[in-house]
């Protein structure tokens, strides 16, 4: 792509102190249009600003939109790096297929991410646990109130210097296993990265927060007995020495950190299983002292140890509420590869320039 770059004439002051997550935005953004019959066109990087859309834009009425999430890091050598951006590009197209959004070549996705990060790379924070969060997204923009596939779309990438997703960093979180609402079913959009999945999770999330829990762990939408995923993460269990995670079945997001953790565990010779896991199996494993660790994986949090699981009237305390040895090792390894302090034998780290 031939990307036109227009730089801001009024750069913003860089943030100081605690960053939080997803509330601060850089000076520039990437924008590209799609028109049926013309394809993707006019790729550009422009100053970060509000956008103007018709009130009839189809994204507002029928939810035809998708998004991705990845990060840029300042390496130990001072250069900017991404982590497996091609996987985000491939997942973008899997989501696009489900939502009737036009395909976006993976190489164009990666080029766009690299280009906007390069322009704003001086926004990449360097404090421990910080990174530049990257949010690519596509929205339907055709002004039409009929239920149909939009003929026009907008692909954008915005950037946000951020700290840890959870305020307490690697301190184990409490997870509420939801036994009333469901998030997704096979044949639906559970595997896609789209806002509707997250909107469906909000009511349960509020309920969990009101009871002192950080996140919701969803059960399957049919039998309501098999573990699926957490609202913002995939979930892993270390049960009697084995690393177990729910298999991808069409209602679970195929997480890139999930995939990385599985590859790491296998490279270390740890037995791993991708299969159905019932909540009853978890309760039994806890009673028998075999539930050794629980942790979530995701771009935002990387590794999030779980210290407490609630299901109805049962509250399971995991590892005395402390981070487990494997959780810590995985966090140190993934972030070490991302930052360049550990050797990247997998080829996951991609330079921006």
Secondary structure as UniProt FT lines:
FT   STRAND          4..5
FT   STRAND          28..35
FT   TURN            36..38
FT   STRAND          39..47
FT   TURN            55..56
FT   HELIX           58..62
FT   STRAND          65..67
FT   STRAND          70..74
FT   TURN            76..77
FT   STRAND          80..83
FT   HELIX           85..99
FT   HELIX           106..119
FT   HELIX           121..123
FT   TURN            128..129
FT   STRAND          131..140
FT   STRAND          152..162
FT   TURN            167..170
FT   STRAND          173..177
FT   TURN            186..191
FT   HELIX           195..199
FT   TURN            200..201
FT   HELIX           202..210
FT   TURN            211..212
FT   STRAND          215..219
FT   TURN            221..223
FT   STRAND          226..230
FT   TURN            231..232
FT   STRAND          233..239
FT   TURN            240..241
FT   STRAND          242..246
FT   HELIX           256..267
FT   TURN            268..269
FT   STRAND          272..275
FT   HELIX           279..287
FT   TURN            288..289
FT   STRAND          291..298
FT   TURN            299..301
FT   STRAND          302..311
FT   TURN            312..313
FT   STRAND          314..317
FT   HELIX           319..321
FT   HELIX           325..339
FT   STRAND          349..351
//
